[in-house]
Every structure is written in C-alpha cells, then in structure tokens.
Amino acid sequence: MKKLIALVLALTLVLSASSAFALTIGFSQIGQESDWRTANTDNVCNAIEEAGWELVYSDGQQKQENQVQALRSFITQGVDYILFTGVVTTGWDEVLKEVNEAEIPLILLDRIPSCVDDIEYAAAFGGDFVEEGKRMVRWLANYLEKEGRGEEEINIVMLEGTTGADAQVGRSEGILAELENHPNMTLVESQTGNFTRAEGQQVMETFLNSIDDIDVLLAQNDDMALGAIEAIKSAGLKPGEDIIIIGCDSVKAAFEAIVAGEMNCTVECTPLYADFLIPTIEGLEAGETYGRDIIHPEEYCYDAEGGIPYTEDGEALSIKAADVIDERVY
Ligand code: GYE
C-alpha cells in the first residue's frame, strides 16, 4: 500500500511538473502595424497571462506564410486553444483544416478568413467592417448637411488598409455602397497605405501632389489619418479645416487630433477582445458551446462636437471626443 501511495505521489508530481499551466493558448497575431494592433496584442496577451494560462505568442509580421508556420507549430506543440486573426482573408483553407483535424478548438478574432463557412470553430469575434465603412460616409454626409454643404460637389480621397485584409475589404465595400446614396460625392483616388502612419503620410503626399481639390480624406484606420495629417501640414494646408479627415478605430491619438482640431471624426472599432475571450474559453472548458455567429462588439463614433447621426436609422449620435479622451487607454 505504501509503495502504491508513493507511486501515485510520484506520478502526480511528474504530471503537474509537465503541465504547470492549466491551459496553453497559441495566439497567431498579424504584426504591429497600428495603435489598434498594439492595444489588441496587449489586451489579449495580458488577459491570458492574468488567467494563469500559458501563452504561445507568434507575430506574423504581416506575412501569411509566417502565420501558416505558426499555426502548424501550435499543432505540433499540442496547444489547448488557438486564437487566430489572418492578415488577409484568403488562403487559409488548408492550414485551418489541419487545425480542425488536430481537434484543437479554434477561436477566430478580428479579421475573419473567407473560408469561415467551411471550417469548424469554437467561437468568433470580429469588427463589423462593412458597417464601419458605411458609418464613415453617413457621418460625412450628415456633417456636410449640418455645415450647409449638403449639395456641394465633394472630392474624396481614400487610404485603404492592407489589400485583401478583411478590414480593408469590408470597409471599402461599406464606403462604396454608402457613396452610391450621395451623387454629389466623388471618390477621385484610392490607394493602400497598409494601415500604417508612414505609408498614410507617403500616399497622402502623392495625392496632394497630383490632385488639385481634395475636400475629404477617408482613412480606413486612424494611423493612416494621422500620417496624412503630417503630409497635409507639410503641403501648407490645415488638416481638419481645408480637408475633412475621417478615420476608423478610435484610438487615443485620433481623439487628441480631434481635440486639436486637426481631424474631424473617428468611427470606432474596438481592439479589446479579452472580456469576450476569457469567459468564452472558461465556458468552453465547462462544456458550453457558442454557435457559429460572428459576434460584433458594440461600437460608437467620435468627433469634435458630438450629435451627428451615423447609423442607418439615424438614431445613434456621435460622441464628443473631448468627453471620453481620458478614459481611452490605447
Ligand atoms: O482597424 C487597423 C489594424 O483588423 C480591425 O487592423 C483591424 C485593423 C484596424 O491595423 O488599425
């Protein structure tokens, strides 16, 4: 009997030593292109560590092949869960099927892959990118109306996100769809700025050099808008006055630009997924299921004065950025 107890004790020690953590979570992140991404990485990674789970983090550095490699290494390591957001929408079918075959629960967040209907996943959380694009144009139309410029011919330039990224595809779709309702608005030029400040600035410089009369900049994220602000200043123009600037994400730096009068609006896309993610993993551990719906967090729209409608029903009104800037942590 004593021998048996000793054996059980030894075995328990070996087992607990080999799994010091209750769970191991592999997180394949896209890269570090924007303030949004930094906030998202910090929020998710800190929450996993605070939950007492082991985090295996991989930064894909904007390369699909790096992310494919990371996913395969998560399978080899036998992690308990995989968190995944893909740099582009296409080309994930094979590797995500491998994840399914390995029976590792997959949680999709942020950018959803286009093969979503053909794979198994335990839960999915992402931005409503088409709606965000529509909000950018709805806010613009209602703002121009309020300024007495509702009938004016308006020239728009657009900075797009990383080509083929869910957030770029969706926001472009929403923006173009909503522009159809406003024949006085013309999209004169649109190019990618890869969701970064540096490229936002560069591309805006080329826009300013080649287009005479730019009324509005639609930037598919705030970082590109902030880069473009520098280009507009260098060209001797006043950002936020000579050119109306609308961004997306609602990061603190955009609120600061709005308060400084250099940016006009930012449509929210939250990077804070931890409050969904941690309870979901705990729920899955307890045997709960979450269905196939992609859950979109509730999001708002911020500007200098507040009070501008941006939803289809016209009921939600923009919030004054100065009123919330202190609460924004990213
Ligand atoms: O808007 C942008 C980031 O996928 C929603 O990626 C995300 C986007 C976000 O680089 O700033």
Boltz pocket constraint, residues with backbone or C-beta under 6 A from the ligand:
constraints:
  - pocket:
      binder: B
      contacts: [[A, 33], [A, 34], [A, 35], [A, 36], [A, 37], [A, 110], [A, 111], [A, 127], [A, 167], [A, 194], [A, 195], [A, 220], [A, 221], [A, 222], [A, 223], [A, 248], [A, 249], [A, 269]]
      max_distance: 6.0
